[in-house]
Amino acid sequence: MDWRLMVTTFVTIFIAEIGDKTQLTTLSFASGGNSRLQVFLAAALALITATGVAVLAGEALSRIISPLMLKRGAGLLFIILGIVFLADTWRSPSPPPAASTQASAALRHTTRV
């Protein structure tokens, strides 16, 4: 067994999953008074199944495309998505919070009186 691959994969996936929507959904189910053991087992089974699908898809793709090209393609896709997300935030700035909007409106109203 390649322990370096095992540890690298574990650490990478573990860090990526912290605060992830899957973890937050699991937290929500567990806090709803349901059996924590059932929630844990169901969430673990779902993650194992999703990971199995990813492994099988990766294996199938590696028969068609070289692993190096897959890594480069995945890296390029992450870079493109990062650029798209950054461009979207610069193009459409987020609206100010409601409290500051109300405060600004109240301030404009009092200065007109």
C-alpha positions as CSV (number, residue, x, y, z in Angstrom):
1,M,0.0,0.0,0.0
2,D,1.3,3.5,-0.9
3,W,1.0,5.3,2.4
4,R,2.1,8.6,1.0
5,L,-0.8,8.5,-1.5
6,M,-3.2,7.4,1.3
7,V,-2.2,10.3,3.6
8,T,-2.1,12.9,0.9
9,T,-5.5,11.9,-0.4
10,F,-6.9,11.8,3.2
11,V,-5.6,15.2,4.2
12,T,-6.6,16.9,0.9
13,I,-10.2,15.6,1.0
14,F,-10.5,16.2,4.8
15,I,-9.4,19.9,4.4
16,A,-11.7,20.3,1.3
17,E,-14.7,19.0,3.2
18,I,-14.4,21.2,6.3
19,G,-17.2,23.7,6.3
20,D,-18.5,22.1,3.0
21,K,-22.2,22.1,2.3
22,T,-22.2,18.3,2.9
23,Q,-20.8,18.8,6.4
24,L,-23.2,21.6,7.2
25,T,-26.2,19.4,6.0
26,T,-25.0,16.5,8.1
27,L,-24.7,18.9,11.1
28,S,-28.3,20.0,10.5
29,F,-29.6,16.4,10.4
30,A,-27.7,15.6,13.6
31,S,-28.9,18.7,15.4
32,G,-32.5,17.9,14.6
33,G,-32.8,15.4,17.4
34,N,-32.4,12.4,15.1
35,S,-30.1,9.5,15.9
36,R,-26.6,10.7,15.5
37,L,-25.4,7.2,14.7
38,Q,-27.9,6.9,11.9
39,V,-27.0,10.3,10.5
40,F,-23.3,9.4,10.7
41,L,-23.7,6.1,9.0
42,A,-26.0,7.5,6.2
43,A,-23.6,10.4,5.6
44,A,-20.6,8.1,5.6
45,L,-22.3,5.8,3.2
46,A,-23.3,8.6,0.9
47,L,-19.7,10.0,0.8
48,I,-18.3,6.5,0.2
49,T,-20.7,6.0,-2.7
50,A,-19.9,9.4,-4.2
51,T,-16.2,8.7,-3.8
52,G,-16.6,5.3,-5.4
53,V,-18.3,6.9,-8.4
54,A,-15.4,9.4,-8.7
55,V,-12.8,6.7,-8.5
56,L,-14.5,4.6,-11.2
57,A,-14.9,7.7,-13.4
58,G,-11.2,8.6,-12.9
59,E,-10.1,5.1,-13.7
60,A,-12.3,5.0,-16.9
61,L,-11.0,8.5,-18.0
62,S,-7.4,7.4,-17.3
63,R,-7.8,4.6,-19.9
64,I,-8.8,7.3,-22.5
65,I,-6.7,10.2,-21.4
66,S,-3.3,10.1,-19.7
67,P,-3.2,10.9,-16.0
68,L,-0.9,13.8,-16.6
69,M,-3.4,15.4,-19.0
70,L,-6.2,14.7,-16.5
71,K,-4.2,16.6,-13.8
72,R,-3.4,19.4,-16.1
73,G,-7.1,19.6,-17.3
74,A,-8.4,19.6,-13.7
75,G,-5.8,22.3,-12.8
76,L,-6.8,24.4,-15.8
77,L,-10.5,24.0,-14.9
78,F,-9.9,25.2,-11.4
79,I,-8.0,28.2,-12.7
80,I,-10.7,29.0,-15.2
81,L,-13.5,28.7,-12.5
82,G,-11.4,30.9,-10.2
83,I,-11.1,33.6,-12.8
84,V,-14.8,33.4,-13.7
85,F,-15.8,33.7,-10.0
86,L,-13.4,36.6,-9.4
87,A,-14.6,38.4,-12.6
88,D,-18.2,37.9,-11.4
89,T,-17.4,39.6,-8.0
90,W,-15.7,42.5,-9.7
91,R,-18.4,43.0,-12.3
92,S,-21.4,43.0,-10.0
93,P,-20.5,44.4,-6.6
94,S,-22.6,43.1,-3.7
95,P,-25.3,45.4,-2.5
96,P,-24.7,47.2,0.8
97,P,-26.1,45.5,3.9
98,A,-29.7,46.5,4.8
99,A,-28.7,48.2,8.0
100,S,-26.3,50.6,6.3
101,T,-28.9,51.3,3.5
102,Q,-31.5,52.2,6.1
103,A,-29.0,54.3,8.0
104,S,-28.1,56.1,4.8
105,A,-31.7,56.7,3.9
106,A,-32.4,58.0,7.4
107,L,-29.4,60.3,7.2
108,R,-30.5,61.7,3.8
109,H,-34.0,62.3,5.2
110,T,-32.8,64.2,8.2
111,T,-30.4,66.4,6.2
112,R,-33.2,67.4,3.9
113,V,-35.5,68.6,6.7
